[in-house]
Amino acid sequence: MGESTPLQTRSAALKKAIRWISETVQEHPEKEREQVLREAQLRFDLSPAECEFLDANFTDMAAGRTV
């Protein structure tokens, strides 16, 4: 029962990506937000559905607006 399922593994990658995005935005406010999102998607090997989630939920942040 200690084994993780693919869904749990994917969820963990998405959580790590969100944490990394938050840290990166705070440490490097000069970076384009869209670039940060794209880098996270590649860095954490996110699925298309996870990329859509980030785009849908962080698009306002990428445009400089708060959610």
N, C-alpha and C positions, 0 to 999 in steps of 0.2 A: 504494500500500500504506500510505501515511501517513494515510489516512482512517480515522476510528473508526467502528465499527459501532454500531447502536443499543444492543446489549448492553453494549458497552464504555462508552458514554455513560451508560447507566443505572447501571452499576457505579461509575462515577466519582461520580455524584450520591449514591449510597449511602455511599461512602467519605467524601465531604465531610460528609454528614449525621452519620455516626458521629463524625467528628472534631469537628464543631460541638457535638454533644450532650455529648461529653466535656469540651470547654472550658467550655460553659455550666454544666454541673453543678459543675465546679471553681470557677468564678468566682461563681456564684450558688447556693450550697447551699440557700438558703431557698426556691427555686422548687420547685413540685411536679414530681416526675419525669415523671409522666404528661403534664403540660402541656408539658414540654420535648420529649418524644417527639412529641406532636401538632404542635407548632410546627415541628419539624424536618421532619416529613412534608409539611407545607404549604410551608415555605420552600424545600425542595429538590425539590418537585414529584415526590414518589416514587410509584411505581406501587403498586397494591394488594398485589402480592407483596412488594415492598420494605417496605411498612408492616407486613405480617404478619411479616416477618423481624425488624424492630425490636421489634415487640410480643412475639414469641416469645423473643427473646434479651435483651431489656432489661426485661422485666416484673419480674423479681426486683429489678433496680436501682430500678425505679419504686416498688416496695414498700419500699425502704430496705434490701434485703438484697443482699449481694454474690454474684456468680455464681461 
